Amino acid sequence: MLSSSEDLAKLVREIRDFIGVVRKEPIVKVTSRLVTTLNFSSARILKSFGEDCAIMQLDNSDKLLLFATDGIWHKLIEADPYFAGYCSVLVNVNDIVAKGGRAIALVDVLGLSNQEELNKIIDGIIAGCKKFGVACVGGHLHPDSPIASISVAIIGTVHKEHVIFSDTANTGDLIIFAIDLDGTFHPKFKLAWDTTSHKSPKKVQEKFEAIFQIAEEKLATACKDMSNPGPIGTLAMLLEASNVGGKIEIEKIPKPEDIEISRWVKIYPGFGMVLTSSKDTSKKCIKMLEDHGISASIVGKVIQERRLVIGANDTYVPVFDFSKDNISGKPRLKE
């Protein structure tokens, strides 16, 4: 329990100093330059930097193309090469699902330091493809890399009427945290809340159906896959991209009873989503999630003031001020 403003302030410091949050800050220095390349393409690119996936219009189609990529943190590869390979599939599929989309195929780029380690990584990728129902169709190998490395790119599709963006949260929307609590911390990587390795592919993929249904019924105004910054850090990225702020109650975040909140706000869950929804649709949204075995609750609301504050027992402390703080940034193409 957080019993005082001092407890909240301590939690805020931990969130702001959390490596999962800090590692996002340099992104905008790269994307602010690369955004200019959008001028060079004839493709109809609807969304790019700041999204879980690039979202593009296909010619003469009612579907949109989703395109995402992730590189796996070297600390996870060092801790467990097999799980790192597995997670390279998990994180990319979740990015597609967060848009209401279905994954089609992925490619990987692997760096080989030694064959035994590479074999473990490949075993993990195969297990991930089976678990999440996606094929690895190609890639690239660096056979003389000084360190092991994994990067994966993935494509998927979503109906153009069902896509859920990350930057469309509205003032007054309610904020929903949806997390699969049926899991355990990975024994070799304490930031990973593993909710998938012990479940069948059918059970794992059933969770995706909740997001598909929410997308089809247009129950969410925005959605983002919980990733390295943890639940609150991911919410901050969604709010930052939407040019709004948020106010949440810490005690309302879904979590196992025996885990301290200071640890829980730093997790990377096997399945976790931050959603925003109107007051009229939020209850139906939560029911859909719960019907698929996902713990979900309204943790707060979207506010006009561009900052994120957290609170407990009617005491609130600011975490990020988006007029000053940069999480991952959202570069905009100048007209």
Helices and strands as residue ranges (DSSP letters): H 5-17, H 19-22, H 27-34, G 35-40, E 44-47, E 54-57, E 63-71, H 74-79, H 81-98, E 102-111, H 115-132, E 135-142, E 149-159, E 174-179, E 184-186, E 189-194, H 201-216, E 222-225, H 230-242, E 245-249, G 250-252, H 261-264, E 268-269, E 272-277, H 282-291, E 295-303, E 307-312, E 315-321
